[in-house]
Amino acid sequence: MRNQADRIIIFDTTLRDGEQCPGATLNIDEKLIIAKQLARLGVDIIEAGFAFASPGDFEAVKKIAQIVGTEDGPVICSLARAIKADIEAAAAALKPAVHGRIHTFISTSDIHLEYQLRKSRAEVLAIAEEMVAYAKSFMDDVEFSPMDAARSDPQFLYQVLERAIAAGATTVNIPDTVGYTTPSEFGDMIKGIIENVPNIDQAIISVHGHNDLGLAVANFLEAVKNGARQLECTINGIGERAGNAALEELVMALHVRRQYFNPFLGRSEDSEAPLTNIDTKQIYKTSRLVSNLTGMLVQPNKAIVGANAFAHESGIHQDGVLKNKLTYEIMDAQLIGLTDNQIVLGKHSGRNAFGTRLKELGFELSETELNKAFVRFKELADKKKEISDWDLEAIVNDEIQQSPALFQVELVQVSCGSNAKPTATVTLRTPDGEELTDAAIGTGPVDAVYKAINRVVNVPNDLIEFSVQSVTGGIDALGEVTIRLKYESRVFSGHAANTDIIVASAQAYVNALNRLYSALQKEVKEEVTA
């Protein structure tokens, strides 16, 4: 990849840095689902996890390496501290991938050296060189990151990068770990590295940045202008604290403004060739998938993928768009995979037509998954005359991307009104197959349902977020419910869709409780094994 200076390499870290966002924890199967979609999206590198961090992370990296890391698939990467055990774990997990990369890092800022590492500059210099060489002994593709580079002494940073490249690093990543820099500063930093690291021509310059000041995307675009050729980003910009640079914003900025960026990549200004390998029509679907599985909702005014990104309420704007879209839209919604809400199937549609349409929408389902989704489709078709692509997407997301099937909702019944006490009766099927029924009174119907469910499940938790969104317009629209609940210091999410939002609320809550219950069961098993 070092010689591809005329295009931008997209390094996706949704499954590693993105998952570090509080409440965004994913299980192995969910990570694999996202990794497959990232491959369809066309990302060049998938940072699948931190193999040494936990047995679950190791297995996730290994499974993604086996299934997604094919000959024509993306590079599969694992993060590793500049420690031998980390590097060995990364190498072992990545072994099944045709194209693997070890990404090792160590802090270089004085504040990190003094308070976190408690090491001298000389020690860090030696460790970086030794560990990059050690990673190189396992595979050719090695990336090195000087953590907190944005706050590091430039002269020391140049030394570390020179040693890392000499030891075998093929990519050097410059992270703004705390989201501190401004665009001009970040651009100057990349320029300084190119001018002061003698062997920089032997490696690709990458950038990684957080959005604490809302400047991550702007910083990256300035870095591109000054020589960076790999961008480390996440879907929907999820990640620690305020998140990472958003993949969809970077890709579309480079696409819409390619005439501006072309000269910085040595192309003619009028070149229409894409600056990345991303299939932009997969962007919206990928955004929705990550949002559903992580429980991290996309704000309506989010650039590119927000619900309002292509909406116009101002009369002046509406008039202009009706006459010519270019008056107030700089890109076509279809470019990111948004289609008109066309009616594609109905209650008389067969399984073959249903499966064919899902394939056209980019879903690859197993026979079992297709059968489950088709049952849900028929149930919905009896309630709705018109089934849209968005409805189909919601069905698939709701039916095949669920939490462990431990507790299952069998019945939800509520009584409420202006002069009545909201009361709910629920029946759940327990992991042992027993059906348990209980009832509760709440401040509203959903609160009553949740209290009744808690009486059955009996797992303490705090509901910290509840959100309802309509999939389509109309009174018969599917309602999507996303909830997040907290147990001790951990957050678990749940998602469900139904034409009855009370039922969807119950299912979403049980999905989250299943994730929590599964995690508690796993801890008990590990304690017994130990």
Protein Blocks (a to p, Z undefined) as FASTA:
>chain_A
ZZmmmbccdddfklmmmmmpghiaccfklmmmmmmmmmmnopabdcfbjfklpmklmmmm
mmmmmmmmpfklccdddddddbfklmmmmmmmmmmpmbdcddddddfbfklmmmmnopaf
klmmmmmmmmmmmmmmmpmbdcdddehklmgcfklmmmmmmmmmmnopabdcdddfkopa
cfklmmmmmmmmmmmmmklmmpccdddddfklopmmmmmmmmmmnopabdcddehhiaeh
jbpadfklmmmmmmmmmmmmmmmnopafklcbdfbfbdfklmmmmmmmmmmmnopacdfk
lghjamklmgcfbfklmmmmmmomklmpcbdfklnopacdddfbdfkbcfklmmmmmmmn
opacdfklmmmmmmmmmmmmmmpmbdcfklmmmmmmmmmmcccdfbdcfbdcddddfkbc
cddddddddfkopacddddddfbfklmmmmmmmmmnopacddfbdcdddfbgcjkbccdd
dddddehjbccddddddfblklmmmmmmmmmmmmmmmmmmmmmmmmmmZZ
